[in-house]
Amino acid sequence: MPVDVLVIDAFGPLLHRATGQAGVGASTLLRRAAAEDVRVVVTDLRGAEDVEANVRSAGIEVPPEADVVPASNGSTPCERVQGVAEATGVHPAQCATVISTPWAAFASVEAGATVLAVAQESAGESLQQSGARGRYENARALADDLSGALDRCGPQDFSLTPDRLDALMGGAIEAATRGMDAGELPIGSTLVSAEGETLGRGYNEARSTGRTTAHAEMQAIADAERHHDVKAERGLVLVTTMEPCAMCFGAALEVQIDAIVYAVEAPENGAIGRCTPNRGPEAVHPRVVGGIRRSDSIDLLQAWAKSSGESGFVQRLLESVTA
């Protein structure tokens, strides 16, 4: 259960309808969360500064182990999630957020966190499509299933700390370098198990194979499938030096990858924010963590562009990410 911080959006799960029995349920959620091996943070993703006063006026008891953190240091919900993580001293990928609206779910996923939702059934599908990994009718229901919920949010044996993320990206950068040495566009990828084992590696081979689908992520997944039952694996992490395209993101959804870690964004064809999960009850939106060793990936792309004289996609990409 490598969720290190549980961020509870007070505007939604706690304060929304948090009177009477609902207020008791919110207090129970906070108390049980504080008893888990996670740090509990109460905030307001709308950016309100008076979080503590709002919680107190609703009659919700915040245990001394929990922190109340204003989230006003960001102009967007995504930046507020990132700001709360920074104030807590962790990477957003180490956080799970408890929210009640699709916009808050999407903002959390965009920031790199996983998501649990406390909301009515009518919002279930939109919350799932926005990235929620479980919907609960009220705070008490989440409190009763908290251990299982946290396990769904972090099924790896390791936390996605900054050091771990850098190390994971190291394998993808090595694959990208091998690709460049072979005359290919330097995009590399690895598929990592929940135990931290590298199951597959690959780099973009579109030039040598003549297959436009031979992207690094597809090659890494195919490499893993030669030796492992990938569909039976839980907690897979796909690491890639460039933001996946729609094809590769779709493949990640198909094999139920838990997290996607990438280095540099691809404004022209990147799929983050454009693709949503399947509508089946077991489908989940991967946790998405971007910007890891971004400059190292850009350096490889610049070296390749200089040596190859390529002036198309890569040149446009470099112009957009270095502007």
N, C-alpha and C positions, 0 to 999 in steps of 0.2 A: 504494500500500500504506500508507494512513494509519493503521496500527496503531502507536501510539507506545510502548506498554508491553505486553510479554508476561508475564502473571502465571501462574506454574506452581505448581499445588497439589502440594506435596511429598507429602502424605498419599496422593494417588492415583497419578498418572503416574510419579513418581520412586521413592517408597519402597515402594509396593505391589508385591510380588514383585521388588523391585529388587536382586536378587542375581545373581552370575555375569554371563551375557550381558545380562540385563535391566539390571544396573547399568551396564554399558558403554554400552548404548543410551541410558540416562538422561544419562550424561556427554556423549555425542555430541549429544543434543538441546540441552543447555545450551550447549555449545561452538558449535554452528551457530547457535543463536538469538542468542548474543552477537555473532556475525559479521554478522547482519542489521542493518538500520538501525532497530533497536528497543531499548528498554531492557528488560532481563530481570530479573524479580523472582521469587524463590522464596519461597513462604510455605506456610502450613498453614491451610486454611479451616475446620478443626475448632476453631481457636483456640489451638493448642499454642504455647508460648513457646520451646521448645527446638528450633526448626526446624534451626538450623545443626548442632547436635549429632546430630540424627537423620540428616541428609543425610550428614554425615561418617562416622557409624557404618555407613551402608549402602555406603560405599566410592565414593560419587559425587563426582566432581570438579566443583567450582563455579568457573568461570573468574573472574578478578578483575574483569571487566566486569559481572558479575551481582551483584545485591543479594539478601541474605537478610533478609526482613522478617517479624517475628512478626505474626500477624493476630488477636491476642487482644483488640483494642480494639473489640469488637462482640459483641452478644449473639446475633445471628443470622448465618448464612452471608452473606446479602445485605449486612449491615452490615460484615462482615469484608472483603468485596470492596471496598466503598466506602472502608473504612479504609485498605486497601492503596493504593488509587488516591490518596487524600488524602496518605498518607505519601510517595508518589512525586511528588506535585505536579501530578497530572493529574486530569481528569474520568474517571469509569469508562467513559464512551463512547469514550475513547481507548485502552481496554485490550481485549486478548483473553486469555481465561483458558484454561489447559490443565487439564482435570479428568478424573475417571474415574467419577463417579456422577451420576445424574439430579438429585439434590438440589443438588449443586454447580453443575450446568448451569443449573437453574432460578434459583438464587440469583444467578448471574452475569448472566443475562438480566434479572432483576428489578432488579439494580443498574445496568444500562445497558451492560454489556459484551457482547462476542461470545464464542463458546465453541468450543473444539476438545476432543475427547474421546480419551483413550487408555484403551481398555477392550476386553473380549472381545466377539465378534460377538453373543453372546446379549443384550447390553445395548444393541445398536444402535438398535432402534426406540424404546425408552424414552428414550434419550439424544437422538435426533432430535426427539421430541415435546417434550422439555424445553428444546430450543434449540441443541443442538450442530450445528455446520456442517461436521462431518467427524468420522469415527471411525477411529481407528488402533489396530491390534492391540497395538502396543507403542511405546515412546518412539522407538526407532530408525526405525520406519516413518514417524512424524511428522517426525523429523529429515530424512529423505530427501525429504519433500514440503513442507518448511517454507515455502518461498517461495510456493508455490501456496496453502497453507493460510492464510497471512497475507493473501494477496490476496482470498480468499473472505471473510475476516473484515472487511476494510476496502476495499471496491471503489470508494470515492469518491476523487476527486482531492484532497480536503481532510480534515483531521482534525476530529472533533467536539469541538473545544476549547470552554471556557465562552464565549469571545467569539463563536465561530462559532455556537454554539447560540442565544445571545441574538439574534444577527443574523437567523438563520433564523426564530425566533419572531416577530421584528418584522414579517415579511410576513404571518404569520397574524393577528397583532393588528390590522394595518391592514385586513385583510379583515373581521375581526369588527367593527371600528368602522364600516365601510361598511354592514355588515348592520344594526347598531343604528340608523344614520342612516336606513335604509330601513324601520325599524319591526320588524326581525326580532330574534330572540334573538341576542346578540352572541357567536357561535361562528364562528371563521374558520379557514381551512386553506389550505395551499399544498402543491404537489407539486414537489419539487426534484430535478434530475438529478444524476448522479454528478459532473458538471463544475460544479455550483453554479448552474445556470440554472433559473429558476422556470418550470416547464412548464404549471402550471395553478393557478388560484385559485378560491376559493369561500367562501361563507358560508351559514349555515343559512337555507333559504328555505321552511321548512315552513308558515309563516303565509301568505305571499303565494301559494304554489302549491297549498296544500291537500294536499300530498303529505308524509306522515309520513316518507318515505324521503329527503327532500331535505336531508340533513345536510351540513354543511360539507365533510367529507372526501369524500363521494360527489360533491359539486359540483366540488371541485377535481380529482378524478380524471377526471370527465366533461369538464371544461374542457381538461385535458391531452390527452385522447383525441381531441379535435377537430382537433388539429394534430400529434400525435405518435403513433408506434406504441409505446404505453406498455409493452406486453408484451415488446417487444424491448429495452427499456431495462434497464440493469444498474446497481445501486447507488442506486435511487430512495430518497428521503427524504420521508416524509409528515409534515408539520408541522401541528399543530392546537392550538387554545387550550384544548381540553377532551379528556380521556381518551376515546378512541374507544369507541363501543358495539360490541356483537357484530356488527352488520351492517357497520359501517365497518372493524372489525378483519378481518372475513372478506373484505371487498373488498381490503384490503391484502395478505392472504395470496394471494388469487386473482391479483393482478397482480405478485406476488413483490416487494413492497416490501422494501427492505433494512433500513430503520430508521424507527421512529415516534418523533417528538419531540412531547411534549405539555406543556401548562402546568399545568392544574389537574386533579386526580383527580375521578372521578365515582363515588362509593361506591355509588350506587343502581343504575347500569346500565353502569358501565365494564367493558370486556372484558379488560383487562390481567390476566393470570393465570388467566382463565377459558377462553380460546380457545387451541387448539394447531394446529400446521401440518397440512396434508394429509399423507397417509401415503406419497405418492409419493417416489421417491428424490431428486428435484430440489427438493422443498419445504424451505423454511427458515423458522425463526422469526425475525421481525424483531427487530433490536436495539431495545429500548424505553428511551427516556430521558424521564423525567418531571420535573415541578417547574420547568421552564424559564420564567422570568418569570411565575411563578405569581401573584404579587400583582397584576400588571397585568391578567391575565385576571379575577381576582376583582373588581378595581375596575370593570371593564366590566360584569360580571354584576350587581354591586350597583347601579350607575347605572341599568341597564335595569330591574331589579326595582323601583327607586324610582319611575321615570318611568312604568312600565307598570302598576304595582299588581299584578303577577303574584304569586300566593301558592302555586303548586303546586310543580312540579319544581325550579325555580330557587331558591325560598325554602328548600326542604329541602336542596338542594345547598349553599347558602351557610351554612346552619346547621351542616352536617356538616364543611365545610372551614374554617370560621372558629372552631369551638368551642375 
